[in-house]
């Protein structure tokens, strides 16, 4: 309690940081430098006040620096996305050429060399042109599924052209369906490797706001590839009259994937998707009828005309999808340009704010100088008043903390409601003076007051050495508790037990002031258990305890004997767990309101009791003033 009160006295007023300057002037030379009563102190305070405007200025500079950094990072991110999409577009054009080439070869084979469409030589030249326009080749890309010696086919343009020419010679001189399947598989593997490479390079989780179009762009690329593959198997159906089971499964797989990816792309690019949906619906019925024929896979007569018609319909359909792909690319470009424009605008705004701050800061400095000069006029008077206020508050706090627990008093000082609190483990001590009624009857009121003041002064001095809280005194009854209002774990039992032994020892040596030959005898009782504690009253609030534990502790005291400490069974069990205390069984005792209880005597403590030597010094109790008055006087002297 003493430590808590001293802490509260030291921190009761935040304004003490102002009032402590004059006192520090006598002790610490460092305080002289900040004393506004001195010329040097005023200059230092002026410099400190002038430094204040630079804090927001510096904050704005830092904020602008971070903003500009974020703008630059965002710009780099957007430019990087634009570069990625550009590379993807180049590789996409190559993929488109390979798709055309695959379809043209399949058309040529399944229509027995029909020349109704562009010849293969022109198609091959377009592919070579697309290869030459690719600026960045995926050097580390390996095409899984090809022969080991050809897996590096996409590492360079020359290597790809070499392998591609050899493969063309192989597949254009055959009509065997097995070789056709090999041809389709080869083109599928190469296109899949290219698609996987450049779609994986495009970031989807960016802060630029174009991620929806990026996903739509990637999905439409894969959708076109799947429709191109399904188109080859569709040509097989119309050119041969039926699809073999393996080829039929491949058609269904790629047709479904192409449709799902297209729908996903249309949803992510919603506005463009609505326009594209209307355009696709114009020839959707013809495409849908032939798709249904292929899905039914009912054997029919092979027809070059049907294959050509299907080829033209699907080619137009895929061309519309490529148009959608180009529109998405334009939208990405437009969004990127808009973001870059916004970044430039924010950068200009940040520079303008910075310039404004630099212009306004001198004006702020002049105003601060004038304000500081005015403030310093009142500084000396403020220091004196703050010292007086601090001293008065320390005095009031000293009195208040003698009446209420510091934690409770702090809440009341801040006009907070203090609710009742439940404590599961608290030890309560009661004592009274044996024969006090006879002593009071034979003494004058003044002698009784002097007598009680002396004994309570003794008790108050001794309990300050323990982690306990003095609840109240009523007449000759003295009540102390441990474990509240600050919980102390399991220490409350040992603290109360040691204190009880100390009070018993002190009272044995106490002589009644107006009866020099008569020694004081007290009767003590202790019990431990749960209680409820709270503030009672508003006019003169008191911190009170309620519960069966309080009643039982009182019964332990009333059923005890002079110069002995009567404890309950629960206290004895707790002391046995703690260890270091000597108890003896009293036996079964009839306790009013409780029945027959097994109780014990607290005999002593192993190792004795440690206390201040001045408490046993003769004459220590001659000054009959209460201890809190001594503290109050000490605070006045400061």
PyMOL commands that set and color helices and strands:
alter all, ss='L'
color gray80, all
select helices_A, chain A and resi 2-10+16-27+29-34+39-110+120-132+148-150+157-171+177-201+211-240+245-268+270-281+284-296+304-403+406-413+436-441+445-463+491-508+548-558+569-578+613-616+627-637
alter helices_A, ss='H'
color red, helices_A
select strands_A, chain A and resi 421-433+469-474+477-482+511-512+515-519+522-536+542-546+565-568+581-591+595-605
alter strands_A, ss='S'
color yellow, strands_A
deselect
rebuild
show_as cartoon
